[in-house]
Amino acid sequence: MNDCLAKLKEKLGVKWDDSGHLTQALTHSSYAHENRNTEMEHNQRLEFLGDAVLELVISDYIYRQYPQYPEGTLTKIRAGIVCEPSLAEVAGSLNLGEYLFMGRGEERSGGRERPSILADAMESLIGAIYLDHGMETAYRFVLDKLGPVIERVVRDGGIITDYKTHLQELVQKYCDSPLSYDIMKEHGPDHCKTFVAGVSIMGRLWGTGTGRTKKEAEQLAARDALEKINSGEFDLSGFGNDE
């Protein structure tokens, strides 16, 4: 365990005063539940803290960096940065899934690659860094690791691209069946809910997305479907319109 954590510490570029914060950030609830005889605490409380720190850092940074943007644009940009796909992308670049303490069942079901778990772990890690070193170090870490994401989202204007319209137009070339969007689940307190949406074509689920609003989740579900179509994972040609 110590060798594994040493590699991650080097990758993160953070010198820890209390390695217990890092261990907690990496402990998924499934591990804590399967190992109740240990004193390891899972990372959900750190996730809560890290989410708040992340939102503040990104809000402060884009507010100062882009004075030309109005509140609405800044909100969209922030949403595109702190959403599950972006955080999971950064966690993936750090191979964070390899270092998670995870229950056997969760691991067998692919938990180390699951975007929601990776995004949550990323927020927990930010919370742990904040606890260990304070806001200045957390601020530098967030900007360092999320820098490419910030640049891309700002370039794209946040979630301004209407993925739902793009997907609908693409699907209509092959079939007349309408797209169906459903909110599959929601979690979190009323003031900080997270929604998971799915988009289906002719009864088949083609994409999912997680967002802070239902509209954002649906847009990200449409984006997920478009990415799968573009990668060849899904083939629309099988839905050909009848002549």
N, C-alpha and C positions, 0 to 999 in steps of 0.2 A: 504493500500500500504506500509506503513512504517513497519508494522509487517512482511510483506512478505519479504521486503528487508533486515530486520534485521536478519531473518533466513538465507537468502542467504549469507549475509556478514559473519555470523558465520561459515557457511559451507566452504566458500572460504578461510577463515583465513587471510583476508586482512582488515586492518583498513583504511578507506577511509578519505582523507582530504576533498574531494569534492564528495559527493554522487551523484551529477549530472552526473559525468562520468559513474557511474554504471547504473544509470537510462537510459542514452543514449545507453549504450551497450545492454540493454535489450529491447530496443524499435524497433520493426520490422517496416519496411516501411509501411506495411498495416495499422498499428495503426496510424502512423503519417498522412497518407492520409485520414483516416476516421475521424480524430480529428484535422482538420486544425485550429480550433479555439484555440488549446493549443500551448504552446511554446516548446513542446517536439520534439527534433530532433531525427530522426531515426539513426540506427547504421551503415549505409553503409560506412561512412567516417572512423569510428573507425575500421571497418572490414578491410579496406585498410591498416590502420596503424598496426593493430594487425597481419596481414598476414606478413608484413615486419619484425616485431619484432620476431615473431615465427620462421621465416626462419633463422634469424640471431642467435637466441638462440640455435636452434637445430644444425645449421651448426657449431657454435663455440664449442658446447658441444661434438659432435661426432668427430670433428677434433682433439680436445685435448684428448678425451677419447680413441680413437681407432687409434693410429698413424700407425698401421700395415696395414690399409686399403688404397687402392689407391683412386684417385678422383672418378672413376666410381662407385665403391662400396659405397662410402660415399653419392654420389648423389642418388643412389637407396634407401639407408637407409633413407635418409632425405625425399624422396618422399613418402615412406611408412609411415612415421610419420606424415607429415603435410597434408596428403590426407583427403578427406571428411569423409570416414568411420572411420578413427582413431579419428578425432576431434569430430565427432558425438558420438562416443563411450564414450569419456571423458565427453562431455556435458551431455550425458545420465546418467553417474555415479553421476553427480552433480544435476540431475533432473532439468537442466537448463530450459527445455521447460516449466515447471510449472511457472516460474517467468517472462516469456516474456510478454511484452505489445504487443498485437497482434490484428489486425482487426477481426471483427466477421466472415467475410467470410473466411478468412485464417484459423481461428481457427476451423470453421465447417468442413473445408476440411482436417483436420488432421495436420495442420501446426506445432503444438507443438511437434509432433513426427517425423516430416520430417527431414531426415538426413542433407539435404542441409541447412535448416534453423538453425539446431542445430550447425552445423560446423561453419556457418557464425557467429552465436552468440558467439561461443567460441573464434573466432578470434577477435571479437569486444570487448569481455571481456579482452583479453590480451592487446589490444590497450588501453583500459580504465585504466588498472592497470599501464601500462607504463606512460600514461599521469599523473596519480595521484601520482605515487611514483618513477618513473624512471626505468632505465634498471635493476638495481640490484634486485629490488622486482619482476619485471616481469620475470627475469631470474629464480629466485627461484620458482615462481609460476608455470611456464611452466614445469620445471624439476620435481616438486612435483606432479603435476596433470597428466603429461604425462609419468611419470617414467615407469609404467608397459608397456605402448605402446612402449616406446623406447627399453626396454629390449626384448620384443617379436620381434620387427622388426629387431633388430640387430641379434638376434638368428636366424631368418629366412633369414637374408641377404637382407632385403629390398624386393622389388618385383622381386626376382630372380626366385621364383617358377613360372613355366610357366602354369598358370591356363588355358590358352586357349588350350594348348595341352592336359592337363588332361581332360578338358571338352569334347574336340573332341573325344578322345579315349573312354570316357564313353558313349557318345551318339552313337558312331558307333557300340556299342554292341547291340543296340536296333533298330536303323534305319540307312538308307543310306543317309538320307537328310543332306546336309552340313549346318554348322552353318553360320549365317549371322550377321555380325557386322556393325552397323551404328552409325555415330556421330549424335546424336539426337539434340544437341544444343551446342553452345559455347558462352562464355561471358568473358568480361574483355578486357583490352587493348592488343595490339599486343605483347607487351613485357611480359605480365603476363596473358595469356589466361587460361581458365579452360574449359575442354571438358567433355561432358556427352555422354557416349557411351551406346548402348544397344546391347544385343545378343539375336537373335531369333532362334527358332527351328521350322521348318515347319510353318513359318509365325506367330508364337506366341512368344511374348516377354517374356524371361525367366530371364533376369538379366540386371541390369544397374550399371554403375560405373562412377565416376567423378575423373578426374585426370588432372595433369598439362600438359600432352601430350596426343595425341590420343592413343598411344600405352598403356600408363598407364591406361587410361580410359577403354580401351578394356579388359585389364588384370583384372581390378577390376569388370567389368561387368561379365566376365567369373567366377570370384570368387563368385560373388553374386549368379549366377545360380547354382554353385556347392553347396553352402551353403543351397540353397532352396531344392535341390535334396536330400542332406544329412539329412535335417530336415524333409523330407517327404512332404513338401509343394507342390513339383512337383514330378510326378511319370513318369519315362521314360518307364515303362513297357508297357504303352498304345501305344507306337510307334513300337511295335515288328516288326522285319524284317520278310518279307515273306520267307517262306522256299521253 
